[in-house]
Amino acid sequence: MQTLFTLAQLADPQVAESERILRACVHCGFCTATCPTYVLDGDELDSPRGRIYLIKDMLEFDRPASPEVVKHIDRCLSCLACMTTCPSGVHYMHLVDHARARIEATYVRPLRDRWLRATLARVLPDDGLLRWALRLARLARPFAGLFAACGLKPVAAMLRLARLGCRHVPAPRGGGWWRRKAPAAGGSPS
């Protein structure tokens, strides 16, 4: 891909690395078949190829992230399935990481989004808080429609995902369930 970065922009090592990655992309489209968000909704901007165009435009013209760019970059799952099918060896993960850093530096998210992201960042890594949140979510699940009607669609979607009949998974403690050995299926021990 042809790029139009200035020498001043290329003096920044991150921009220089992004420029090398952008130049490697030949826009063949192989990545689209393995991208879950593109397969789900068919929007070209939700494919790695589309995101590469958005990132290139944002970096090349030194623009702050727009709500449109943020929407499509945020939808990337970072599963990196696109990298497995890319015949050009485009390092998409580095490019999308650079775009996310640029978004955080130049875009002010709405208060609701900042609150939700901060809550998830606090709750997800903490087993105790996560268990507590899942219990609350199961209790609040019948009110998911109310949350959606109030404009809290992401919260409503998370509530709908909270399973009503979760099987209890024991907390990790010494010699716990992850260390138990199960016999191999299909073969006989030698």
N, C-alpha and C positions, 0 to 999 in steps of 0.2 A: 504494500500500500504506500502511496506517496504521501509524505508529510510536509508541512510548511512551518516547522519550528524555527525560531530565530536562534542565532548563536547565543544570545543572552539566555534564552530559555534552556538551551542544551547545556549551559554551564551548571545547571542544577542536576545532580546525579540521578535523582528520581525521574525527572523529565527525560533525561538521556536514556535511561533504562526503558521507560515507557515508549519512547520513540523507536528503540530497537525492536521492541515487541510488536508495535504497530506495523513496522515495515515488514515483519515476517508474515503477517496475515495476507493471504491472497483472496480472501472472500469466496472460497469455494463452496461454503454452505454445509460441509459435512457435519459441523458442530450442531446445526439446528436439529438434526435427527436425534441427538442424544441429550438435548437440553430439556429437562422436565417442564420448565415454565413455558418454553416455546411450544412444546408438544401439547401442553394443556390448553393454552389460549390462542396459539397461532399468530400472535403479534410479533412482527419482525423485531421490534425494539426490545422484546423480552427474550431474544436469542443472543448468544454470545456475539454474533456478527453485528447485530443491531446495537448492543451495548458498546462494542468496540467503536462504532461510529460516534455514539454519544460521548464516550470518553475522549476520543480524539478531538472532537469539536470543543469540548470543555477545556482540555489542556492546551490545544494548539492556539486557540484564541484567548487564552488566559481568562476565561469567563468563570464567574462563581457558579456553583451548582444550581440548576433551576429545579422547581418542583417536578418537572417531567423527567429529568435525568435522575433525580433522587428516587422517584417511583420505580423506574426500571432497574436501577442498580440495586435497590433494596430487595427487589423480587428475585435476584440471583441467589440461589441456594448455596453457592460455593461448593457444589458437589464435584466440580471439575470433570464431569463426564465429557465435556466438550474437548478437554485436553487429550483424552484417550483416542479420539477420532481425528484429531487435527493432523493432516499430512505435513503441514509446515512447521510443526512443533511450537506453536504460539504459546507462550507462558501466560495464559489468561489470568491465572491466579495472582500474579504480580501486578498486572494491569488493573484488575478489579480492586485489589488492595490499595493501590495508589489512588484510584477514583474514590474509594471510601474515605481515605484520609483527606482528600480534597473536599469531599462533601462535608465532613465534620468541621473542616476549617472555614468553609465559606457559606454554609447553609444553616439557617436557624430553623430548627424543626418546630412545628406547633407544640404548644405546651402539653397537650394530651399525648402526643407522640413521645416527647421527652420523658414524661411521667411513666408511660408504659414501658419504654426501653430501660429506664432506671430500675423499675420494679422487677422486670425480667432478669436484668443483670444481677440483682441482689438475690432473687429467689431461686433461680435455676441451679446455681452451683452449691446451694446449701440444702442437704438432704432433709433436715428437719423442717425448714421453711417450705420446701417443696411439698412434703407430705401434708403440712398444714394447709397450704394453698390448694392442693388437690381436694382435700376434704371440703374446704369452703366452696370450691368450684362445683363439686357435686351437689352441694346444698343450693347453690345459686343457679344451677343449670336451668331450672324451669323458668327463670326470669331472663333468659338470654334474649328473647324477643324484645323485652322492655329496654335492655341495654342497647340493642340495635336501634330501636326507635328514638332513643336519646342521643344518637350520634356516636355511640361507642361500639361500632361494628367490630373492631379487632377484639375487644373484650368479649363480645357476644360470640364471636367465632371460637375463642379459646374455651368459653364455657361449654359450647356445643361439643367440643372435643373431649371434655372431661368425662370419662367413662363412669357410668353409674355403678357397675358391678366390678370394680377393680379388685383383682386378687391381691392380697397383701404380700408384698415382697419384703422379706426380713431385712433389717438394717445390717450393713456389713459390720461384723464383729469378728474377733479372732477365730479362725477355723470355720468360717461361715459357709454359706451355700455355694459360693464361687469356687471353693476348694474341694467340694465333694466330687468324687470321680464317678462317672457313669460308664457302664460297660459299652463297648463299641457295638454298634448295631450291624448285623449281617455276617460277621465273621466269628470264627471260633478262636479262642486264645491258643497260641502255639506253645 
